[in-house]
Amino acid sequence: MTDIEKISLTIAGISALFALGSLIVSIISIVKSNSIAKLSLNKSEIQNMISMGNLELSVSERISNSRDKVGDITMIISPLLGKKGNDKLSDSEKTTLDAQEKVLQSAIENNINSYEDACSKYLDGKIDKVRFKKTYNSEIRQLVERKNLEKYFKPLTSKFKALLKVYEEWNNLEK
């Protein structure tokens, strides 16, 4: 074997070692890249779950607060309604009752709006659907089926489309 052949063979061997080293570095990079991507995905999923939990808490608080407001106004207006039934209201009490009835109607509509907002988030998949159904199934059914609130839930004229859609999804057995 001549000196040139030995040098060529040595250069080829060194090139093969560099190629093998590059291959090893590439494999290590791919493995680390995959583990970092999985870690990043896990963190993203955790952040998404936290965000979803915060949104569910916000929805729950809004519904609870609006329901409490309706209850508070009902407690204030009840004595006046009792007097109205007996025709014992003074003029100032009649004025107060009229004003309180308007406030009550506003609070009721705000409560229904809270459910509407929650239902639209449910339909958009922004909150956990299974937990939402467990929590609000009976509340939404009772709300929509209440005789004194039926004016809000007429299918053709109602502005509460998401709430009605969720109600239908959960309660229409023919679907």
C-alpha positions as CSV (number, residue, x, y, z in Angstrom):
1,M,0.0,0.0,0.0
2,T,1.4,3.3,-1.0
3,D,1.6,6.4,1.1
4,I,-1.2,8.1,-0.9
5,E,-3.5,5.1,-0.4
6,K,-2.7,5.2,3.4
7,I,-3.5,8.9,3.6
8,S,-6.7,8.4,1.6
9,L,-7.7,5.6,3.8
10,T,-7.0,7.7,6.9
11,I,-9.0,10.6,5.6
12,A,-11.9,8.3,4.7
13,G,-11.7,6.8,8.2
14,I,-11.7,10.3,9.8
15,S,-14.6,11.3,7.5
16,A,-16.6,8.2,8.6
17,L,-15.9,9.1,12.3
18,F,-17.2,12.6,11.7
19,A,-20.3,11.3,9.9
20,L,-20.9,8.9,12.8
21,G,-20.4,11.7,15.3
22,S,-22.9,13.9,13.4
23,L,-25.4,11.0,13.3
24,I,-25.1,10.6,17.1
25,V,-25.4,14.3,17.7
26,S,-28.5,14.4,15.4
27,I,-30.1,11.5,17.3
28,I,-29.5,13.1,20.7
29,S,-30.9,16.4,19.4
30,I,-34.1,14.7,18.2
31,V,-34.6,12.9,21.5
32,K,-34.1,16.1,23.5
33,S,-36.3,18.1,21.1
34,N,-39.1,15.5,21.5
35,S,-38.8,15.6,25.3
36,I,-38.8,19.4,25.4
37,A,-41.9,19.4,23.0
38,K,-43.7,17.0,25.3
39,L,-42.8,19.1,28.4
40,S,-44.0,22.2,26.6
41,L,-47.2,20.5,25.6
42,N,-47.8,19.3,29.1
43,K,-47.3,22.9,30.4
44,S,-49.7,24.1,27.8
45,E,-52.3,21.6,28.8
46,I,-51.9,22.5,32.4
47,Q,-52.3,26.2,31.6
48,N,-55.4,25.4,29.5
49,M,-56.9,23.5,32.4
50,I,-56.2,26.3,34.8
51,S,-57.7,28.8,32.3
52,M,-60.8,26.6,31.9
53,G,-61.1,26.2,35.7
54,N,-60.9,30.0,36.1
55,L,-63.6,30.5,33.4
56,E,-65.9,27.9,35.1
57,L,-65.4,29.7,38.4
58,S,-66.3,33.0,36.9
59,V,-69.4,31.5,35.3
60,S,-70.4,29.9,38.6
61,E,-69.9,33.2,40.5
62,R,-71.9,35.2,37.9
63,I,-74.8,32.8,38.0
64,S,-74.7,32.7,41.8
65,N,-74.6,36.5,42.2
66,S,-77.4,37.1,39.8
67,R,-79.5,34.4,41.5
68,D,-78.8,36.0,44.9
69,K,-79.8,39.4,43.5
70,V,-83.2,38.0,42.4
71,G,-83.6,36.5,45.9
72,D,-82.7,39.8,47.6
73,I,-85.2,41.8,45.6
74,T,-87.9,39.2,46.1
75,M,-87.4,39.5,49.8
76,I,-87.7,43.3,49.6
77,I,-90.8,43.2,47.4
78,S,-92.7,40.4,49.2
79,P,-94.3,42.6,51.9
80,L,-95.5,45.0,49.3
81,L,-97.0,42.2,47.2
82,G,-98.8,41.0,50.3
83,K,-100.3,44.4,50.9
84,K,-101.2,44.7,47.2
85,G,-103.2,41.5,47.4
86,N,-105.2,43.0,50.3
87,D,-105.5,46.4,48.6
88,K,-103.8,48.1,51.5
89,L,-101.0,49.9,49.6
90,S,-100.5,53.6,50.0
91,D,-99.6,55.7,47.0
92,S,-95.9,55.8,48.0
93,E,-95.9,52.0,48.5
94,K,-97.5,51.6,45.0
95,T,-94.7,53.7,43.6
96,T,-92.1,51.8,45.5
97,L,-93.7,48.5,44.3
98,D,-93.7,49.6,40.7
99,A,-90.0,50.5,40.9
100,Q,-89.1,47.3,42.7
101,E,-91.0,45.2,40.1
102,K,-88.9,46.8,37.4
103,V,-85.7,46.1,39.3
104,L,-86.9,42.5,39.8
105,Q,-87.5,42.1,36.1
106,S,-84.1,43.5,35.3
107,A,-82.5,41.1,37.9
108,I,-84.4,38.1,36.4
109,E,-83.2,39.0,32.9
110,N,-79.7,39.4,34.2
111,N,-79.9,36.0,35.8
112,I,-81.1,34.5,32.5
113,N,-78.3,36.3,30.7
114,S,-75.8,34.7,33.1
115,Y,-77.1,31.2,32.1
116,E,-77.1,32.3,28.4
117,D,-73.4,33.3,28.7
118,A,-72.6,30.0,30.4
119,C,-74.4,28.0,27.8
120,S,-72.6,29.8,24.9
121,K,-69.3,28.9,26.6
122,Y,-70.5,25.3,26.9
123,L,-71.4,25.2,23.2
124,D,-68.1,26.7,22.2
125,G,-66.2,24.0,24.3
126,K,-64.6,26.6,26.5
127,I,-65.7,24.8,29.7
128,D,-65.8,21.2,30.7
129,K,-69.0,19.9,29.2
130,V,-69.4,16.9,31.5
131,R,-69.0,18.9,34.7
132,F,-71.2,21.7,33.3
133,K,-74.0,19.3,32.5
134,K,-73.8,17.7,36.0
135,T,-73.9,21.1,37.6
136,Y,-76.5,23.0,35.6
137,N,-78.8,20.3,34.0
138,S,-81.6,20.6,36.5
139,E,-81.2,24.4,37.0
140,I,-81.5,25.1,33.2
141,R,-84.4,22.7,32.8
142,Q,-86.3,24.4,35.8
143,L,-85.5,27.8,34.4
144,V,-86.7,27.2,30.9
145,E,-89.8,25.3,32.1
146,R,-91.0,27.9,34.7
147,K,-94.4,29.2,33.7
148,N,-93.7,32.7,35.0
149,L,-90.6,32.9,32.7
150,E,-92.1,31.4,29.5
151,K,-92.1,34.8,27.8
152,Y,-88.3,34.7,27.8
153,F,-88.1,31.3,26.1
154,K,-90.4,31.4,23.1
155,P,-88.3,29.6,20.5
156,L,-89.0,32.1,17.6
157,T,-88.6,35.3,19.5
158,S,-86.2,34.5,22.4
159,K,-82.8,36.2,22.5
160,F,-81.5,33.3,24.7
161,K,-80.6,31.0,21.8
162,A,-77.7,29.3,23.4
163,L,-79.6,28.5,26.6
164,L,-82.5,27.0,24.5
165,K,-80.1,25.0,22.4
166,V,-78.5,23.5,25.5
167,Y,-81.9,22.8,27.0
168,E,-82.9,21.0,23.8
169,E,-79.7,19.0,23.6
170,W,-80.1,17.8,27.2
171,N,-83.9,17.3,27.3
172,N,-85.1,16.4,23.8
173,L,-85.0,12.6,23.8
174,E,-85.9,12.4,20.2
175,K,-82.6,13.8,19.0
